[in-house]
């Protein structure tokens, strides 16, 4: 398995940095597009994300990815059907010098023959082509440092750091 190390300086920690492990799933439809979850009440306009979320303490990473897929897409898959693509090891240091470490596992799965619907905190599923995925990545990289999000659940963070 390929592992990518990411070392970043941030203003303020955000959701996933408070978790030890996360699972993201690139679920591909019949046209080969990746199904992306939209949370318009949370993300800035034009920003969506891969399906997935936190891994519970003691939970197997493949089991967690299958659980997240069922919660957010309404599709049951066997943990064995998920192909582990890579792992991102993130080490972040905030403005006060506090350190955060997270491992995010990226899986791929073919869901071409399965009907899906948004669930959990995902409000809409959007199929994206490879070119559209690159456009989304560019949007994340261009999120401004002075664009802040604050909520009771997620706390306060800069969208630039999130991107």
RAVEN-V247887 format. One record per pair of residues at least 12 apart in sequence whose ideal C-beta (glycine too) atoms are under 10 Angstrom apart, sorted by the first residue. I is the first residue (numbers start at 1). J is the second residue. D is the distance in whole Angstrom. If there is no record, write none. Layout:
# RAVEN-V247887
[[I;J;D] [I;J;D]]
This chain:
# RAVEN-V247887
[[1;84;6] [1;85;8] [1;86;7] [1;87;6] [1;105;9] [2;84;10] [2;85;8] [2;86;5] [2;87;7] [2;88;10] [2;106;10] [3;86;7] [3;87;5] [3;88;8] [3;89;6] [3;103;9] [4;86;6] [4;87;7] [4;88;5] [4;89;7] [4;90;9] [4;104;10] [4;106;10] [5;87;10] [5;88;8] [5;89;5] [5;90;8] [5;91;7] [6;88;6] [6;89;7] [6;90;5] [6;91;7] [6;92;8] [6;102;9] [6;104;9] [7;89;9] [7;90;8] [7;91;5] [7;92;8] [7;93;8] [8;90;7] [8;91;8] [8;92;5] [8;93;8] [8;94;10] [8;100;9] [8;161;8] [9;92;7] [9;93;5] [9;94;8] [9;95;8] [9;97;10] [9;161;9] [10;92;5] [10;93;7] [10;94;5] [10;95;8] [10;98;10] [10;100;8] [10;157;8] [10;158;7] [10;160;9] [10;161;4] [10;162;9] [11;94;7] [11;95;5] [11;96;10] [11;145;7] [11;146;10] [11;148;9] [11;156;9] [11;157;7] [11;158;5] [11;160;8] [11;161;6] [12;94;6] [12;95;7] [12;96;9] [12;98;10] [12;148;8] [12;149;10] [12;150;10] [12;155;7] [12;156;6] [12;157;5] [12;158;6] [12;161;7] [12;162;10] [13;92;7] [13;93;10] [13;94;6] [13;95;10] [13;96;10] [13;98;7] [13;99;10] [13;100;5] [13;102;10] [13;155;8] [13;156;10] [13;157;7] [13;161;8] [14;92;9] [14;94;10] [14;100;9] [14;149;8] [14;154;7] [14;155;7] [14;156;9] [14;157;4] [14;158;8] [14;159;9] [14;161;6] [14;162;5] [15;42;10] [15;53;9] [15;54;8] [15;102;10] [15;149;10] [15;151;10] [15;153;8] [15;154;5] [15;155;8] [15;157;8] [15;162;8] [16;52;10] [16;53;9] [16;54;7] [16;90;8] [16;92;10] [16;100;9] [16;102;6] [16;104;7] [16;162;9] [17;90;7] [17;91;10] [17;92;6] [17;94;9] [17;98;10] [17;99;10] [17;100;4] [17;101;8] [17;102;6] [17;157;9] [17;161;9] [17;162;10] [18;54;9] [18;100;7] [18;102;8] [18;154;9] [18;155;8] [19;53;9] [19;54;4] [19;55;7] [19;56;10] [19;100;9] [19;101;10] [19;102;6] [19;103;9] [19;104;9] [20;54;9] [20;55;7] [20;57;8] [20;100;10] [20;101;7] [20;102;7] [20;103;7] [21;54;7] [21;55;4] [21;56;9] [21;57;9] [21;59;8] [21;61;7] [21;64;8] [21;87;9] [21;102;7] [21;103;5] [21;104;7] [21;105;7] [22;52;6] [22;53;6] [22;54;6] [22;55;6] [22;61;9] [22;64;8] [22;65;10] [22;68;9] [22;88;9] [22;90;9] [22;102;6] [22;103;7] [22;104;4] [22;105;7] [22;106;10] [23;50;10] [23;51;9] [23;52;5] [23;53;7] [23;54;8] [23;55;6] [23;59;9] [23;61;6] [23;62;8] [23;63;9] [23;64;5] [23;65;4] [23;66;9] [23;67;9] [23;68;6] [23;69;9] [23;82;9] [23;84;10] [23;103;10] [23;104;7] [23;105;5] [23;106;8] [23;107;7] [24;49;8] [24;50;4] [24;51;7] [24;52;4] [24;53;8] [24;65;8] [24;68;8] [24;85;9] [24;86;10] [24;88;9] [24;104;6] [24;105;7] [24;106;5] [24;107;7] [24;108;10] [25;37;10] [25;50;6] [25;51;5] [25;52;5] [25;53;10] [25;64;10] [25;65;5] [25;66;9] [25;68;6] [25;69;5] [25;72;8] [25;73;8] [25;75;10] [25;77;9] [25;82;7] [25;85;10] [25;105;9] [25;106;8] [25;107;5] [25;108;8] [25;109;6] [25;111;9] [26;50;6] [26;51;8] [26;52;9] [26;83;9] [26;85;7] [26;106;7] [26;107;7] [26;108;5] [26;109;8] [26;128;10] [26;133;9] [27;50;8] [27;51;6] [27;52;10] [27;69;6] [27;72;9] [27;73;6] [27;75;7] [27;77;9] [27;82;10] [27;107;9] [27;108;8] [27;109;5] [27;110;8] [27;111;5] [27;112;10] [27;114;9] [27;116;8] [27;125;9] [27;127;10] [28;108;7] [28;109;7] [28;110;5] [28;111;7] [28;112;7] [28;127;9] [29;110;9] [29;111;6] [29;112;6] [29;113;10] [29;114;9] [29;116;8] [29;125;9] [29;127;5] [29;128;10] [30;110;9] [30;111;9] [30;112;4] [30;113;7] [30;114;10] [30;127;9] [31;112;8] [31;127;7] [31;129;8] [32;110;9] [32;112;8] [32;127;9] [32;129;8] [32;130;8] [33;126;9] [33;127;4] [33;128;6] [33;129;6] [33;130;8] [33;132;8] [33;133;9] [34;50;7] [34;51;9] [34;108;9] [34;126;9] [34;127;7] [34;128;5] [34;129;8] [34;130;8] [34;132;9] [34;133;6] [34;136;10] [35;50;9] [35;51;7] [35;69;10] [35;72;9] [35;73;7] [35;75;9] [35;109;10] [35;111;7] [35;116;7] [35;118;10] [35;122;10] [35;125;5] [35;126;7] [35;127;6] [35;128;8] [36;48;5] [36;49;7] [36;50;6] [36;51;7] [36;122;9] [36;124;9] [36;125;7] [36;126;5] [36;127;7] [36;128;5] [36;132;9] [36;133;8] [36;136;7] [37;49;6] [37;50;7] [37;51;5] [37;52;8] [37;53;10] [37;68;10] [37;72;6] [37;73;8] [37;118;7] [37;119;9] [37;120;9] [37;121;8] [37;122;4] [37;123;8] [37;124;8] [37;125;6] [37;126;8] [38;118;8] [38;122;7] [38;123;6] [38;124;4] [38;125;7] [38;126;6] [39;72;10] [39;118;9] [39;120;10] [39;121;6] [39;122;6] [39;123;6] [39;124;8] [40;123;6] [40;124;7] [41;121;9] [41;123;7] [41;151;10] [42;121;8] [42;123;9] [42;149;8] [42;151;8] [42;153;9] [42;154;8] [43;140;10] [43;143;10] [43;149;9] [43;159;8] [43;162;9] [44;139;9] [44;140;10] [44;143;7] [44;144;9] [44;147;7] [44;149;8] [44;159;6] [44;162;9] [44;163;9] [45;139;10] [46;135;9] [46;136;8] [46;139;6] [46;140;10] [46;143;10] [47;136;8] [47;139;6] [47;140;7] [47;143;7] [47;159;8] [47;162;9] [47;163;8] [48;122;9] [48;124;8] [48;125;9] [48;126;6] [48;128;8] [48;132;10] [48;136;7] [48;139;9] [48;140;10] [49;122;9] [49;136;9] [49;140;9] [49;162;10] [50;68;10] [50;72;10] [50;104;10] [50;106;8] [50;107;9] [50;128;10] [50;133;9] [50;136;10] [51;65;9] [51;68;6] [51;69;6] [51;71;9] [51;72;5] [51;73;6] [51;75;10] [51;107;10] [51;109;10] [51;116;10] [51;118;10] [51;119;10] [51;120;9] [51;122;7] [51;125;8] [52;64;9] [52;65;7] [52;67;10] [52;68;5] [52;69;8] [52;71;10] [52;72;8] [52;104;8] [52;105;9] [52;106;8] [52;107;8] [53;65;9] [53;67;9] [53;68;5] [53;71;8] [53;72;8] [53;120;8] [53;121;9] [53;122;10] [54;68;8] [54;102;10] [55;67;9] [55;68;9] [55;103;9] [55;104;9] [55;105;8] [60;79;7] [61;79;9] [61;82;9] [61;84;8] [61;87;9] [61;103;9] [61;105;5] [61;107;9] [62;77;10] [62;78;9] [62;79;4] [62;80;7] [62;81;9] [62;82;5] [62;83;10] [62;84;8] [62;105;9] [62;107;8] [63;78;10] [63;79;5] [63;82;9] [64;79;9] [64;82;10] [64;105;8] [64;107;10] [65;77;9] [65;79;7] [65;81;10] [65;82;5] [65;84;9] [65;105;7] [65;106;9] [65;107;5] [65;109;8] [66;78;7] [66;79;5] [66;80;9] [66;81;8] [66;82;6] [66;107;9] [66;109;9] [67;79;9] [68;107;9] [68;120;8] [69;81;10] [69;82;8] [69;107;9] [69;109;7] [69;111;8] [69;114;10] [69;116;9] [69;119;10] [70;119;8] [70;120;9] [71;119;6] [71;120;4] [71;121;9] [71;122;8] [72;116;9] [72;117;10] [72;118;7] [72;119;6] [72;120;5] [72;121;8] [72;122;5] [72;125;8] [73;109;10] [73;111;7] [73;114;8] [73;115;10] [73;116;5] [73;117;7] [73;118;7] [73;119;7] [73;120;9] [73;122;8] [73;125;7] [74;114;9] [74;115;8] [74;116;6] [74;117;5] [74;118;8] [74;119;5] [74;120;9] [74;122;10] [74;125;9] [75;109;9] [75;111;5] [75;114;5] [75;115;8] [75;116;5] [75;117;9] [75;119;10] [76;114;8] [77;107;10] [77;109;6] [77;110;9] [77;111;7] [77;114;8] [78;109;10] [79;107;9] [81;107;9] [81;108;10] [81;109;6] [81;110;8] [81;111;9] [82;105;9] [82;107;4] [82;108;7] [82;109;5] [83;106;10] [83;107;6] [83;108;5] [83;109;7] [83;110;9] [84;105;6] [84;106;8] [84;107;6] [84;108;8] [85;105;8] [85;106;5] [85;107;6] [85;108;5] [86;104;9] [86;105;8] [86;106;5] [86;107;9] [86;108;10] [87;103;6] [87;104;7] [87;105;5] [87;106;7] [88;102;8] [88;103;7] [88;104;5] [88;105;8] [88;106;7] [89;101;8] [89;102;8] [89;103;5] [89;104;8] [90;102;5] [90;103;8] [90;104;7] [92;161;8] [94;157;9] [94;161;9] [95;161;10] [121;153;10] [137;163;9] [138;163;10] [139;163;8] [140;159;9] [140;160;9] [140;162;8] [140;163;4] [141;160;9] [141;163;6] [142;160;9] [142;163;7] [143;158;8] [143;159;4] [143;160;5] [143;161;9] [143;162;7] [143;163;4] [144;158;8] [144;159;7] [144;160;6] [144;163;9] [145;158;6] [145;159;8] [145;160;4] [145;161;8] [145;163;10] [146;158;8] [146;159;9] [146;160;8] [147;159;4] [147;160;7] [147;162;9] [147;163;10] [148;160;9] [148;161;10] [149;162;8]]
